[in-house]
Amino acid sequence: MSSFLHTMIRVGDLDRSVAFYTQLLGMKELRRRDVPDGKYTLVFVGFGPEPEHAVIELTYNYGVEKYEQGTAFGHLAIGVPDVYALCDALRAGGAKITREPGPVKFGTTVIAFVEDPDGYKIELIERK
């Protein structure tokens, strides 16, 4: 049986990114692998253990502080119980809300968008 395992994103400051995903979004650091010979570190974060839950692989390449994201990648999506409360907490933690919480156009689902420290868009979808 196949399953979705993870999405990898490159980050410019590993500690800053781990703090965003764990402290602000409530994920846990699941595992870390430092590869000095390859000049990179991988940190896997998520809401639950692998392989039961898909996770995000944060990849830090030594000495690279910024990446061009291009136009092909859209966003990550996370289901949350209260979009409004989470956006308040994210804003208080210094995160950039790029779309304020509210219903989608022509619908009733409540969503918001936030950017992680490297500018990746994350859609927050209210799931009560």
Sequence and secondary structure as in RCSB ss.txt:
>XXXX:A:sequence
MSSFLHTMIRVGDLDRSVAFYTQLLGMKELRRRDVPDGKYTLVFVGFGPEPEHAVIELTYNYGVEKYEQGTAFGH
LAIGVPDVYALCDALRAGGAKITREPGPVKFGTTVIAFVEDPDGYKIELIERK
>XXXX:A:secstr
     EEEEE S HHHHHHIIIIIT  EEEEEEEETTTTEEEEEEESS TTTS EEEEEEETT      TTT   
EEEEES HHHHHHHHHHTT EEEEEEEE TTS  EEEEEE TT  EEEEEE  
